[in-house]
Amino acid sequence: MATRQGLDSSIVNRLGADEQALFFAVKAEFDTDDIRVWSGIDDLTISSETYTGAGTLLSVSNSEDNLELKSNGLVVALSGMDTTVVNYALTENYQNRPITIFMGYVMGGTNEVAGTLTLFKGRMTSLVINDTPEGSTVTIDAENRLVDLDRPSNLRYTKESQNFLHSGDTGFNRVASLQDKQINWGKTSDTAGGTGGSGGGGNQHSDGRGGNGAQFK
């Protein structure tokens, strides 16, 4: 998968073990704060960040892995969460906000992380809340970050676009003036009075040719 950051030795060793304790973790980055949950109970620490246990209330759709360079979407559902999560879903700007899905292993019978890998990294595109008597379910549709390759940048090689990216940069200030500028390649401009000779008047040969001061008869 294009978004995978590689398999470290801890993951490789765990894949070869007879028993596996697999988990998924989701990190959704909103403007106010991040929502971090994982598919176990109690708290879990990944890269010095705490993830709240959601147990079976967290579900992640299948993640496709292939050799083609294309975007594959993913769906995350979170059920029965508290009002904090619901308020984020109702009030926060979620579109194009980053979301990361981790897959990892824990040591048997503990919440000690044996290793993780980035299963999916992309952006949230839609967020739907379903209210039921049992509680609220938040469903997030996400697109792989490779989807950016299909989006037009709407930037041009102009002064305005360059200043939008890098304020104060003058690298494209003269682009507009070059559009109608005529450049003559390999042509010298005429000078006043013609091309002139190699010296002053000089002497003349008897046959009328210019000389170097001597007379030939």
Beta strands, then each sheet from edge to edge (+ up, - down):
strand 1: 22-29
strand 2: 34-38
strand 3: 43-46
strand 4: 49-53
strand 5: 58-60
strand 6: 74-79
strand 7: 98-106
strand 8: 113-132
strand 9: 135-144
sheet 1: 3+ 4- 2- 1+ 7- 8+ 9- 6+ 5-
end
